[in-house]
């Protein structure tokens, strides 16, 4: 990209809009490789076991967390999300020792969630090797926690996680406590509020689609993506590579997260990248050998 | 064996940085005591957080002077990562106008989205392009992906201090250098093999 190199960004003036994120919209930009779409395996963790459920229920044990983290690290995935699904329910603090163990062998960006209620919890998690933290339930009781976290550690480290389900009126509403508590908050309004409070990213999970492998709730993903200016990670329902493509192109998300699909099928993050790259979406490492 | 001192000023993903430097062959010392800086062959200023809080903690704990003496005057190799890179500037505008360490001439400002499709923070894997040869980015091919997560960027006042740029929000300077002092906006500790290459390049400096 010689055109860019001529202007090494020294001046604020003369900016050009070259970075659209996806280049398939403009074939002329085909050789511009830009900010990559992220494929993010999500690991759900309960009593030190790796689990996966369907619609936030019927949890099934699928292994242990540490070996899974090691495998994903070796395969150089873009990022990992590890969520402790029982910490909030059991009114526990995050398990810092386990986090330190996971992160010791993880040289990819690591987001940790579950049970985070205070600034001190976040500080300890960052010290234990988390790069970003995900806050869900605590934000409903104490929205200011998001603001304090962003002020202290920077927005870039605060992922606001939203679990949402569709109600009879056609709107999506948010759930707290791992899908078990209705909050009455409409999802778009809540997402905008989280952005305003200082969240740096939104992880949006469909409670109904989660674990079904039937595809994301594209309506939900798109609604949230179109109404915030921060990156959105689509979650809940991915079962094949085309679902990723849908979440990115129709849902307009910046990243896609998946769990069941990687646990229960032969499909891999690398396979997903090759599929997406063939269809003109920017990914990284699509050609690496494993 | 190089001794990398990781400055603990309450602002970092310290464990990640430590593991990466250990993996690259350094003896790592994490310290919140500026006196320890004399034990270091290499200084690492990590950091996630705001410019304002970062400078305040560095100032309160006495690190500013120690860093200016060791890296600024004595020439010990130093690298700032993410917020740590930004703090090397003369001034920042995150949380008001604030004085930085002033080791590399320039200011830190918020990225300006170049279209409505651009999201901030800039999160994820993006490419770097060399604008000048530098020892820390040796053997890193043009177009290599590194992991970024930030909303502000370093604007050097002299072009010669920019060593790489990245295309986002138009484009921004993703690595800087001034003699023995280096800064990278991306996270080498989270950028896998090329990230490790940057760390090893840095540790090879005397």
Boltz contact constraints between the chains, C-beta under 6 A:
constraints:
  - contact:
      token1: [A, 4]
      token2: [B, 167]
      max_distance: 6.0
  - contact:
      token1: [A, 4]
      token2: [B, 171]
      max_distance: 6.0
  - contact:
      token1: [A, 5]
      token2: [B, 129]
      max_distance: 6.0
  - contact:
      token1: [A, 8]
      token2: [B, 131]
      max_distance: 6.0
  - contact:
      token1: [A, 8]
      token2: [B, 162]
      max_distance: 6.0
  - contact:
      token1: [A, 8]
      token2: [B, 165]
      max_distance: 6.0
  - contact:
      token1: [A, 9]
      token2: [B, 165]
      max_distance: 6.0
  - contact:
      token1: [A, 9]
      token2: [B, 171]
      max_distance: 6.0
  - contact:
      token1: [A, 9]
      token2: [B, 172]
      max_distance: 6.0
  - contact:
      token1: [A, 9]
      token2: [B, 173]
      max_distance: 6.0
  - contact:
      token1: [A, 10]
      token2: [B, 159]
      max_distance: 6.0
  - contact:
      token1: [A, 15]
      token2: [B, 114]
      max_distance: 6.0
  - contact:
      token1: [A, 15]
      token2: [B, 170]
      max_distance: 6.0
  - contact:
      token1: [A, 16]
      token2: [B, 170]
      max_distance: 6.0
  - contact:
      token1: [A, 17]
      token2: [B, 114]
      max_distance: 6.0
  - contact:
      token1: [A, 17]
      token2: [B, 115]
      max_distance: 6.0
  - contact:
      token1: [A, 19]
      token2: [B, 167]
      max_distance: 6.0
  - contact:
      token1: [A, 19]
      token2: [B, 168]
      max_distance: 6.0
  - contact:
      token1: [A, 20]
      token2: [B, 117]
      max_distance: 6.0
  - contact:
      token1: [A, 21]
      token2: [B, 117]
      max_distance: 6.0
  - contact:
      token1: [A, 35]
      token2: [B, 124]
      max_distance: 6.0
  - contact:
      token1: [A, 35]
      token2: [B, 126]
      max_distance: 6.0
  - contact:
      token1: [A, 35]
      token2: [B, 168]
      max_distance: 6.0
  - contact:
      token1: [A, 36]
      token2: [B, 124]
      max_distance: 6.0
  - contact:
      token1: [A, 36]
      token2: [B, 125]
      max_distance: 6.0
  - contact:
      token1: [A, 38]
      token2: [B, 124]
      max_distance: 6.0
  - contact:
      token1: [A, 76]
      token2: [B, 192]
      max_distance: 6.0
  - contact:
      token1: [A, 103]
      token2: [B, 15]
      max_distance: 6.0
  - contact:
      token1: [A, 107]
      token2: [B, 192]
      max_distance: 6.0
  - contact:
      token1: [A, 109]
      token2: [B, 147]
      max_distance: 6.0
  - contact:
      token1: [A, 109]
      token2: [B, 190]
      max_distance: 6.0
  - contact:
      token1: [A, 126]
      token2: [B, 13]
      max_distance: 6.0
  - contact:
      token1: [A, 127]
      token2: [B, 14]
      max_distance: 6.0
  - contact:
      token1: [A, 127]
      token2: [B, 15]
      max_distance: 6.0
  - contact:
      token1: [A, 128]
      token2: [B, 15]
      max_distance: 6.0
  - contact:
      token1: [A, 129]
      token2: [B, 15]
      max_distance: 6.0
  - contact:
      token1: [A, 129]
      token2: [B, 16]
      max_distance: 6.0
  - contact:
      token1: [A, 131]
      token2: [B, 13]
      max_distance: 6.0
  - contact:
      token1: [A, 131]
      token2: [B, 16]
      max_distance: 6.0
  - contact:
      token1: [A, 153]
      token2: [B, 48]
      max_distance: 6.0
  - contact:
      token1: [A, 153]
      token2: [B, 49]
      max_distance: 6.0
  - contact:
      token1: [A, 154]
      token2: [B, 48]
      max_distance: 6.0
  - contact:
      token1: [A, 154]
      token2: [B, 49]
      max_distance: 6.0
  - contact:
      token1: [A, 154]
      token2: [B, 50]
      max_distance: 6.0
  - contact:
      token1: [A, 155]
      token2: [B, 121]
      max_distance: 6.0
  - contact:
      token1: [A, 156]
      token2: [B, 121]
      max_distance: 6.0
  - contact:
      token1: [A, 156]
      token2: [B, 149]
      max_distance: 6.0
  - contact:
      token1: [A, 156]
      token2: [B, 150]
      max_distance: 6.0
  - contact:
      token1: [A, 157]
      token2: [B, 48]
      max_distance: 6.0
  - contact:
      token1: [A, 200]
      token2: [B, 121]
      max_distance: 6.0
  - contact:
      token1: [A, 229]
      token2: [B, 119]
      max_distance: 6.0
  - contact:
      token1: [A, 230]
      token2: [B, 119]
      max_distance: 6.0
  - contact:
      token1: [A, 231]
      token2: [B, 119]
      max_distance: 6.0
  - contact:
      token1: [A, 231]
      token2: [B, 123]
      max_distance: 6.0
  - contact:
      token1: [A, 284]
      token2: [B, 125]
      max_distance: 6.0
  - contact:
      token1: [A, 284]
      token2: [B, 145]
      max_distance: 6.0
